[in-house]
Amino acid sequence: MPTAKKKWVAKVKTDSTHPPEGLFTKDASTIARTLASKKVSPKGPGSGMRMLNYFINRAGRGLSAKRRAQLEKAKTLLAKKIKQQGAKKNSNT
């Protein structure tokens, strides 16, 4: 029996992005800055926040309290960047 060829439902214009290896072992400001970049998050820093949340949820049980605090700080910094970008968009319109 031949298998049906899978079709994309929507047109995909970008490759799936992934954070650089070892990013989540760095300090909070480096994590936030990298995840907010267009290279890692071409759809904006919101997708970077999803990557960070996914990592925290998946690795959360194995993280030390110090590492978890560093990642939570990165979330706070990234949220500020998202808010700043939203304010810039609103002021330009």
C-alpha positions, 0 to 999 in steps of 0.5 A, a space after each residue: 500500500 503506497 503512503 500518501 505524500 504529506 502536505 503542509 497546511 500552511 506555507 512555511 517561510 522560515 526554518 524551525 529555530 533553535 537556541 544555540 547549544 549551551 545557551 541556557 547555561 549562561 547568565 540571565 542577560 545573555 539568555 534574554 538578549 540571545 532569545 530576543 535576537 532576530 537570528 534565534 527568534 525571527 518571529 520576535 522575542 515572544 517565540 524566544 519566551 516560548 523556548 525559555 518556558 519550554 526549557 524550564 518546564 522540561 528541565 525544571 526538576 533537574 535544575 538547582 535552585 540557583 540555576 532556576 533563579 537565573 532562568 527566572 531572571 532571564 524570563 523577567 528580562 525577556 518580558 521587559 524586552 517584549 514590552 519595550 518592543 510592543 511599546 515601540 510598535 504602538 508608538 510607530 502606528 
